[in-house]
Amino acid sequence: MSASFGDVIDMKIEQQFLQKINLERKQKNMKEKGVLLPIFSLPSKYGIGDFGYEAYEFIDILSKNNIKYWEILPINECNNHPYSPVSYYALEENCISLDKLAEQGLIKEAETRPNKDRAIYDDFKEKYCKEAFENFKPDNKFKKFIKIDEIDKYAEFAHIKK
């Protein structure tokens, strides 16, 4: 019994469909490249890496090298351990980019640190964060954000903690 023209077309469509499924399976099973580099390890003129221009440059380097994943340590404010955050919503102030705050007009130009070859953990950025807070003008997006119950609780906790 010979196959009809319709049967041949159906077989070709079925073959193409199976080839596509197999290709998708292979792509799903492919391993991808990634790196683990904590934010604080990025180069910075402020003594500790942050989400400033250096982070964007690093992402460009990853992209050019076809590296699809950048794993970072947790970036929440924590108590001496990156996996015990004080709050889900509280960003570690060392991750805040002073250059970005200056760009937004929230602070004056920040002074640079003399030793830029290692991460320096201290309260260097605190005075700039306070300055940014004083110059910040709340908008509707911010007002909606602070209505989240956990934000209010964290603000009370942070005030008592200091």
C-alpha positions as CSV (number, residue, x, y, z in Angstrom):
1,M,0.0,0.0,0.0
2,S,1.5,3.3,-1.0
3,A,1.2,6.6,0.9
4,S,-1.0,9.3,-0.6
5,F,0.2,12.9,-1.1
6,G,-1.8,13.9,2.0
7,D,-0.1,11.2,4.1
8,V,3.4,12.4,3.0
9,I,2.5,16.1,3.9
10,D,1.2,14.9,7.3
11,M,4.4,12.9,7.9
12,K,6.5,15.9,7.0
13,I,4.5,18.2,9.3
14,E,4.9,15.6,12.0
15,Q,8.6,15.3,11.4
16,Q,9.0,19.1,11.6
17,F,6.9,19.2,14.8
18,L,9.0,16.5,16.4
19,Q,12.3,18.2,15.3
20,K,11.0,21.5,16.9
21,I,10.1,19.7,20.1
22,N,13.5,18.0,20.3
23,L,15.3,21.3,19.7
24,E,13.3,23.0,22.5
25,R,14.1,20.1,24.8
26,K,17.8,20.4,24.0
27,Q,17.7,24.2,24.6
28,K,16.0,23.7,27.9
29,N,18.6,21.2,29.0
30,M,21.5,23.4,27.9
31,K,23.7,24.6,30.7
32,E,24.2,28.4,30.9
33,K,27.2,30.4,32.2
34,G,26.9,32.5,35.2
35,V,29.1,34.2,37.8
36,L,28.8,34.9,41.6
37,L,30.0,38.4,42.4
38,P,28.5,40.2,45.4
39,I,27.6,43.8,44.8
40,F,30.1,45.0,47.4
41,S,32.9,43.4,45.3
42,L,32.4,45.7,42.4
43,P,35.0,48.4,42.0
44,S,34.0,51.8,43.5
45,K,35.5,55.1,44.3
46,Y,33.5,55.0,47.6
47,G,35.1,52.0,49.2
48,I,32.4,49.5,48.5
49,G,30.6,48.4,45.3
50,D,27.0,49.5,44.7
51,F,24.3,49.7,42.0
52,G,26.1,52.6,40.3
53,Y,27.7,52.8,36.9
54,E,30.2,50.0,37.6
55,A,27.3,47.6,38.0
56,Y,26.0,48.5,34.6
57,E,29.5,48.2,33.1
58,F,29.7,44.7,34.6
59,I,26.4,43.7,33.1
60,D,27.7,44.9,29.7
61,I,30.8,42.7,30.2
62,L,28.6,39.7,31.1
63,S,26.5,40.3,28.0
64,K,29.4,40.6,25.6
65,N,30.7,37.3,27.0
66,N,27.3,35.5,26.7
67,I,27.1,35.1,30.5
68,K,23.4,35.1,31.3
69,Y,23.3,34.9,35.1
70,W,24.8,37.1,37.7
71,E,24.3,35.8,41.2
72,I,24.7,38.2,44.0
73,L,24.5,37.8,47.8
74,P,21.3,39.2,49.4
75,I,21.1,42.9,49.4
76,N,18.7,43.5,52.2
77,E,19.8,45.2,55.4
78,C,20.9,42.4,57.7
79,N,22.5,41.7,61.1
80,N,26.0,40.6,60.3
81,H,24.9,37.8,58.1
82,P,23.6,38.1,54.5
83,Y,20.9,35.5,54.9
84,S,19.2,37.0,58.0
85,P,17.6,40.2,56.6
86,V,16.1,42.7,58.9
87,S,13.3,43.4,56.4
88,Y,12.3,42.3,52.9
89,Y,11.9,45.9,51.9
90,A,15.1,47.4,53.4
91,L,18.0,47.7,51.0
92,E,21.5,47.6,52.5
93,E,22.6,51.3,52.4
94,N,26.0,50.3,51.0
95,C,24.3,49.1,47.8
96,I,22.9,52.6,47.1
97,S,24.8,54.5,44.4
98,L,26.0,57.9,45.5
99,D,26.5,58.8,41.9
100,K,22.9,58.0,41.1
101,L,21.7,60.1,44.1
102,A,23.9,63.0,42.9
103,E,22.5,62.6,39.4
104,Q,19.0,62.9,40.7
105,G,19.9,66.0,42.6
106,L,19.4,64.5,46.0
107,I,23.0,65.0,47.2
108,K,26.0,67.1,46.3
109,E,28.9,65.3,44.7
110,A,30.2,62.7,47.2
111,E,33.9,62.6,48.2
112,T,35.9,59.6,47.1
113,R,37.7,57.1,49.4
114,P,41.5,56.9,49.4
115,N,41.7,53.1,49.3
116,K,39.6,51.8,46.5
117,D,41.2,48.3,46.2
118,R,39.1,46.6,48.9
119,A,35.6,46.8,50.3
120,I,35.3,49.1,53.3
121,Y,32.4,48.5,55.7
122,D,31.7,51.6,57.7
123,D,29.1,54.4,57.9
124,F,30.6,56.4,55.0
125,K,27.4,56.5,53.0
126,E,25.1,57.2,55.9
127,K,25.6,61.0,55.8
128,Y,24.8,61.0,52.1
129,C,21.7,58.9,52.6
130,K,20.5,61.4,55.3
131,E,21.2,64.2,52.8
132,A,19.2,62.4,50.1
133,F,16.3,61.8,52.6
134,E,16.2,65.5,53.5
135,N,16.1,66.6,49.8
136,F,13.7,63.9,48.6
137,K,10.2,65.1,47.5
138,P,7.6,62.3,47.9
139,D,5.5,61.5,44.8
140,N,2.4,59.3,44.5
141,K,4.5,56.2,43.8
142,F,6.3,56.7,47.1
143,K,3.1,57.5,49.0
144,K,1.7,54.2,47.8
145,F,4.8,52.3,48.8
146,I,4.9,53.6,52.4
147,K,1.3,52.5,52.9
148,I,2.6,48.9,52.9
149,D,2.2,47.7,56.5
150,E,5.7,46.2,56.7
151,I,7.3,49.5,55.7
152,D,5.7,51.3,58.7
153,K,6.8,48.5,61.0
154,Y,10.4,48.6,59.6
155,A,10.5,52.4,60.0
156,E,9.6,52.1,63.6
157,F,12.1,49.3,64.2
158,A,14.9,51.2,62.4
159,H,14.1,54.3,64.5
160,I,14.3,52.4,67.8
161,K,17.4,50.5,66.6
162,K,19.4,53.8,66.1
